[in-house]
Amino acid sequence: MCIKLTCPLNLIQSGVVIGETAVVGDGTTILHGVTLGGTGKEHGDRHPKIGKDVLIGAGTKILGNVHVGDRCKIGAGSVVLRPIPSGATAVGAPAKILGFTAANEKPGTSLVQTLDGVEPLLGMGKKVSSTSTDTTMDSTASSSSDTTNTISSSFKSEESKDEKSVENNTEEKTEASEEEEEDDDNITDFGTKPKICWKKIEHKKDDLCPFSGSFRDVSQSLKQTQCLSHEKLRALLIQEGCSEGECVEVFFALLHYTAPSSKERACGCIPLNIFKHFFPEIAKEKTTLDDATIKALATGDLRALGFSKKVSRRFKSVFDQLGKVSELQQIDESSSMHEQAPVMSQSFKEAATEHLNTSQFSDFDFCV
């Protein structure tokens, strides 16, 4: 179904199909042959929600009630079936995220269809750029997929078969313990009635996910460090009722703050110090969580969150590490105060003696 839009768009070209429940933000450009349609499996609110200043390339199909964030670039011929976070550049069928749109760029307004200025998702230390004047986002979906596969193949898993088997066994034991300890979902670690009970998370590999195949598998050594994997962050936010779109937005924003050359970023993990510092601001903007919940998540306050035993067991190690991050920050702040103390003392001495004639004390040591 094609409908007339009343929102101010930069440009809509011919052959565009827009579903009746679709929403398109201001400053968005939709090139020819684009479809904002449904999947046929949903009813009611079933069409895409497009943010502001988005550029949607020719022949792109965005299907289902998925959210495409502000300032996104969607390459020509792409098929989008999952949420795309704000500031992302995605291409291919299904669409995969290549990187971060250049800062302060408004793709829907600028109409720049090249990949110049796009920061690679994996932070490889160089910008994605066009190799010739003919290299633009108007490439076909098949060539876009080849580009994504090339990037993905350079970051294959370094995890050994033994580590993978250990991980699989751990997951099996976890599933078994869930069945045996259902009572733990009715009480918290503090003996109170839980606010949040366990919501089961789908662990199946989703090839339609825009991050599928982009990151290395998380090694055992990295799991033991202070970081939060993409899967763990998603599971945590889903427990709090966040949508898949909100989970993707938060993860993508936090990933951008992670050092480009770090092992964490290559594995799609968020260092806990980054999470603790930036999560409150990002969650306030990208999610519907209230301030108290955001603060409790950032500090790892299990009592305030009200998780049942079954839920807290899944995230206890993360929250324990968050507590250690808080302690280290307090130590750092205390150390910096001690370092400043001599300077403060000297400043106080100068201020105290500024109005005095100290010549009479020349034969004595004067101190304040």
Secondary structure as UniProt FT lines:
FT   STRAND          11..12
FT   TURN            14..15
FT   STRAND          17..18
FT   TURN            20..21
FT   STRAND          23..24
FT   TURN            26..27
FT   STRAND          29..30
FT   TURN            32..33
FT   STRAND          35..37
FT   STRAND          49..50
FT   STRAND          55..56
FT   TURN            58..59
FT   STRAND          61..63
FT   STRAND          67..68
FT   TURN            70..71
FT   STRAND          73..74
FT   TURN            76..77
FT   STRAND          79..80
FT   TURN            86..87
FT   STRAND          88..91
FT   TURN            92..95
FT   STRAND          96..100
FT   TURN            103..104
FT   HELIX           107..110
FT   TURN            116..117
FT   STRAND          118..120
FT   TURN            121..122
FT   TURN            133..134
FT   TURN            137..138
FT   HELIX           141..153
FT   TURN            154..155
FT   HELIX           161..180
FT   HELIX           182..186
FT   TURN            189..190
FT   TURN            207..208
FT   TURN            210..214
FT   HELIX           220..223
FT   STRAND          227..229
FT   HELIX           230..239
FT   TURN            240..241
FT   HELIX           244..257
FT   TURN            260..261
FT   HELIX           263..266
FT   TURN            267..268
FT   STRAND          269..271
FT   HELIX           272..286
FT   HELIX           291..299
FT   HELIX           302..305
FT   STRAND          307..308
FT   HELIX           309..353
FT   TURN            354..355
FT   HELIX           358..361
FT   TURN            362..363
//
